[in-house]
């Protein structure tokens, strides 16, 4: 997502583009890709970690960005389910660090990339993104806030690193089997360019405090997608290439949602972009709770950290995860 946003920004000819990434190879690739396309735009590239406050401060002081598109996050659900510390540190800590810097250095707009997995989260990754949403939205409620904090929430993008399409292609080229977690799992999909185009548009139309949802079209059954891709490869599903169900992965949902059951949407001038009417959070409460969570990283174990996450996000109910026991404890105590 971050790389594609950069590609699209090039054609808008801004005064400068600042790229920050902790992945050395990825930032090297995008730099070499867009450098020949630049005319008057200044390109500034930094290999840096968004959780490193002192490094981020130096970048802000030097570059004084007007608009931030925050796409840095750990995203793989099963992996993060086993590593709550890293998920919280990077996703929540990195987001809070950048958001606080944006306020300090008078950034005009801050656009955060969220996910449909933040809605009624069933996994660590989704819960961290919901906590990020809460903090970003609560900042907008702060009296006298000048920075416009905007969130965009959408589903899976086709062709991203580790996503289902490249995985299926590789499995098919190896002769199979193609693995799906469950026959009835459904997902919403959107192309990376379309998603990023909508991110840019939502960022432009936002005034602060909004959570924008993208119309993702009709959901796709992953099993049907596997059969279709095998057929398009000129092979016969189930005969020449088998499809094997491997079982739901830790934290995985059968289906994704863009809103909780009691939330509504407001249309915008673009039929593919909606504003979610989502409850507001008090900034003092959100800041205090998230600060406690981040400070706890140094002294608490995974179970204690996840318990804190569930207190901040009460609708976070683990699925297919060893953390389900915490929900049973909570139900008993209630």
Secondary structure, DSSP 8 states (H G I E B T S, - for coil): -HHHHHHHHHTTT-SEEEEEES-HHHHHHHHHHHHTT-SS-EEEEEE--TT-HHHHHHHHHHH--SEEEE------HHHHHT-HHHHIIIIIIHHHHHHHHHHHTT-SEEEEEEEGGGTT--SHHHHHHHHHHHHHHHHHTSTT--SEEEEEEE-EEET-TT-HHHHHHHHHHTT--EEES-TT-EE-EEEHHHHHHHHHHHHHH--SS-EEEE---S-EEHHHHHHHHHHHTT--BTTTB-EEE----TT--SS--SS-TT-EEEE-SSTTEEEEE-----HHHHHHHHHHHHHHTTT--HHHHHHHHHHH-TT----SSTTHHHHHHHHHH-
